[in-house]
């Protein structure tokens, strides 16, 4: 079961983008003992999201959109966030 931070991220991204695909993957265990590991078990994530909102947007624009939707989570409450944002026509 996802932790509270992962659940919050899912809720925020779903509300903002109505994605056809959303994966919030907790990568924290792979970074145990490394920089940014705060011991919470929710410090490193990968987000894979597919939404019509990303059509016609550059990779950088998409990442900025996701970061804005997540508010203070990236960089404040999560040490590392990898984002793969896709338009519906992309695999």
Backbone bond lengths (Angstrom), bond angles and torsions (degrees), N, CA, C in turn:
res aa  C-N    CA-C-N  psi(-1)  N-CA   C-N-CA  omega(-1)  CA-C   N-CA-C  phi
1 X - - - 1.458 - - 1.533 109.07 -
2 X 1.316 116.52 134.83 1.471 119.31 179.94 1.525 111.34 -63.52
3 X 1.328 114.67 148.57 1.450 120.27 176.99 1.519 111.13 -73.92
4 X 1.340 116.99 174.62 1.461 120.24 -176.66 1.526 113.93 -61.68
5 X 1.309 118.29 -36.45 1.464 120.44 179.97 1.530 110.92 -69.68
6 X 1.330 116.82 -42.72 1.472 120.87 176.88 1.527 110.06 -61.40
7 X 1.320 117.48 -40.78 1.465 121.01 178.67 1.526 111.02 -64.55
8 X 1.325 116.81 -39.95 1.463 120.59 178.04 1.529 110.36 -63.97
9 X 1.327 116.35 -42.64 1.461 120.19 178.49 1.528 110.31 -61.30
10 X 1.317 117.56 -44.94 1.467 121.37 178.70 1.523 110.80 -59.51
11 X 1.323 116.74 -44.29 1.459 121.67 -178.85 1.540 110.89 -62.88
12 X 1.334 116.93 -47.07 1.462 121.22 -179.11 1.527 112.04 -63.53
13 X 1.332 116.68 -44.35 1.464 120.89 -178.46 1.526 111.65 -68.93
14 X 1.314 117.19 -37.68 1.465 120.94 177.74 1.525 110.27 -65.24
15 X 1.320 117.05 -42.90 1.463 120.83 -179.81 1.524 111.70 -65.05
16 X 1.319 116.88 -38.36 1.471 120.83 -175.88 1.521 113.42 -79.88
17 X 1.341 117.46 -38.65 1.460 120.49 -169.20 1.531 115.89 -117.16
18 X 1.317 119.37 -9.32 1.469 121.52 -175.96 1.531 110.06 42.93
19 X 1.324 117.44 57.85 1.473 120.32 -172.30 1.528 113.51 -69.54
20 X 1.329 114.88 149.07 1.460 120.61 172.22 1.527 110.03 -82.60
21 X 1.325 115.81 -18.83 1.469 122.07 177.40 1.528 107.41 -145.52
22 X 1.319 116.16 133.43 1.459 120.39 176.43 1.519 109.30 -148.18
23 X 1.316 115.13 122.81 1.462 121.75 173.91 1.521 107.49 -128.04
24 X 1.312 116.54 123.42 1.456 122.07 172.32 1.525 105.03 -111.15
25 X 1.319 115.79 106.42 1.462 122.67 -171.84 1.522 108.91 -105.00
26 X 1.315 115.73 122.74 1.456 120.88 179.21 1.527 108.60 -84.93
27 X 1.327 115.82 111.44 1.464 122.66 -179.84 1.528 112.28 -98.23
28 X 1.308 118.12 7.76 1.462 122.02 -170.78 1.524 113.51 -58.93
29 X 1.315 118.33 -38.27 1.467 120.86 -178.02 1.527 111.74 -61.02
30 X 1.327 116.31 -32.05 1.471 119.98 179.10 1.525 112.22 -71.84
31 X 1.325 117.23 -14.40 1.464 121.91 -176.30 1.526 112.37 -113.71
32 X 1.324 116.54 13.10 1.463 121.14 -179.32 1.534 110.23 -55.94
33 X 1.317 115.68 126.81 1.460 120.79 179.27 1.510 114.74 85.72
34 X 1.327 117.68 -4.59 1.462 121.82 179.20 1.528 110.04 -92.77
35 X 1.308 116.08 174.37 1.468 121.31 177.59 1.516 110.00 -56.31
36 X 1.311 115.53 136.28 1.453 120.63 177.31 1.509 114.46 87.91
37 X 1.312 118.66 -9.02 1.465 121.00 177.55 1.522 107.49 -76.40
38 X 1.324 115.65 106.91 1.461 119.92 -177.24 1.521 113.14 -92.63
39 X 1.322 117.11 3.41 1.457 121.41 178.97 1.520 113.68 83.69
40 X 1.316 117.54 -2.00 1.470 121.02 -178.04 1.522 112.58 -76.71
41 X 1.327 116.07 -20.54 1.459 120.02 -174.51 1.518 112.47 81.97
42 X 1.341 117.05 3.60 1.463 121.77 178.55 1.529 109.39 -138.48
43 X 1.320 115.62 63.57 1.467 119.89 -176.98 1.534 113.28 -115.90
44 X 1.318 117.98 -19.99 1.465 122.86 -177.15 1.534 109.22 -133.47
45 X 1.335 116.59 127.48 1.462 120.91 -178.04 1.525 111.54 -137.25
46 X 1.327 114.34 155.92 1.457 122.97 167.07 1.518 106.49 -120.84
47 X 1.335 116.07 133.43 1.459 121.46 175.96 1.520 107.87 -115.51
48 X 1.325 115.62 126.67 1.465 122.21 171.54 1.520 105.44 -114.95
49 X 1.324 116.17 118.55 1.458 120.33 -175.62 1.522 109.44 -137.37
50 X 1.328 115.56 136.74 1.460 121.50 178.56 1.521 107.63 -125.10
51 X 1.338 115.96 124.60 1.461 120.47 -176.01 1.525 110.42 -155.46
52 X 1.321 115.40 148.97 1.465 121.16 175.60 1.529 110.91 -62.48
53 X 1.308 117.97 -22.53 1.468 121.75 179.71 1.525 112.04 -61.27
54 X 1.332 117.26 -20.16 1.467 121.04 -177.43 1.530 113.48 -93.38
55 X 1.311 118.00 -4.53 1.468 121.02 179.24 1.521 109.86 -61.26
56 X 1.326 115.63 132.22 1.453 121.36 177.94 1.518 115.21 75.99
57 X 1.318 117.44 5.93 1.466 121.67 -179.86 1.529 109.87 -104.17
58 X 1.331 115.49 147.72 1.462 120.36 176.48 1.535 109.38 -74.38
59 X 1.315 115.05 166.79 1.463 120.56 178.23 1.532 110.74 -58.10
60 X 1.324 116.71 -42.95 1.458 121.04 179.89 1.526 111.57 -65.18
61 X 1.331 117.50 -42.66 1.464 120.80 177.66 1.529 110.93 -60.84
62 X 1.313 116.52 -41.48 1.467 121.26 179.73 1.531 110.83 -63.14
63 X 1.329 116.19 -44.55 1.463 119.81 179.66 1.523 110.81 -63.31
64 X 1.323 116.61 -40.90 1.463 120.17 177.92 1.528 111.17 -63.71
65 X 1.324 116.92 -39.13 1.468 121.02 178.46 1.529 110.46 -61.74
66 X 1.323 116.85 -44.92 1.462 121.12 179.67 1.527 109.98 -65.24
67 X 1.319 117.27 -45.86 1.463 120.07 179.26 1.529 111.41 -59.76
68 X 1.335 117.68 -42.61 1.473 120.88 177.99 1.522 111.05 -61.40
69 X 1.334 116.17 -43.10 1.467 120.29 -179.03 1.527 111.68 -62.46
70 X 1.338 116.51 -29.94 1.466 120.80 -177.90 1.527 113.24 -87.15
71 X 1.321 117.51 -3.91 1.466 120.37 174.57 1.517 113.35 61.36
72 X 1.319 116.12 -123.87 1.472 120.91 -175.87 1.522 113.65 -86.24
73 X 1.309 118.17 3.64 1.472 119.93 -177.29 1.532 111.34 -66.53
74 X 1.353 119.72 -55.38 1.472 118.32 -179.83 1.527 110.89 -67.78
75 X 1.304 115.85 128.46 1.460 121.11 175.89 1.514 114.98 84.18
76 X 1.314 117.67 -21.14 1.462 121.13 179.08 1.524 110.47 -107.05
77 X 1.324 115.55 -55.85 1.467 120.63 -176.07 1.521 112.75 -102.93
78 X 1.323 116.18 -15.65 1.470 122.15 177.32 1.524 106.71 -126.52
79 X 1.312 115.72 131.83 1.467 120.35 -178.76 1.524 112.24 -72.31
80 X 1.337 117.31 -42.60 1.463 121.05 -175.41 1.527 109.99 -138.68
81 X 1.335 114.67 135.19 1.452 120.95 179.59 1.528 108.65 -137.76
82 X 1.326 116.47 114.98 1.464 122.07 173.83 1.529 107.05 -95.33
83 X 1.327 116.49 133.93 1.459 121.08 -176.15 1.520 109.83 -122.67
84 X 1.322 115.67 129.29 1.466 122.43 171.14 1.522 106.07 -122.52
85 X 1.328 116.53 98.04 1.456 122.95 -177.05 1.523 109.80 -104.98
86 X 1.315 116.39 124.34 1.464 121.69 -172.92 1.527 111.08 -123.90
87 X 1.329 115.68 146.66 1.457 122.02 170.19 1.529 107.39 -81.59
88 X 1.341 118.24 161.84 1.464 120.24 -177.06 1.518 115.01 -56.53
89 X 1.336 117.12 -33.10 1.471 119.83 -177.23 1.532 113.42 -80.37
90 X 1.316 117.54 -2.95 1.463 121.33 -179.28 1.522 110.97 -97.82
91 X 1.315 115.00 147.42 1.479 119.55 179.65 1.507 111.37 -82.45
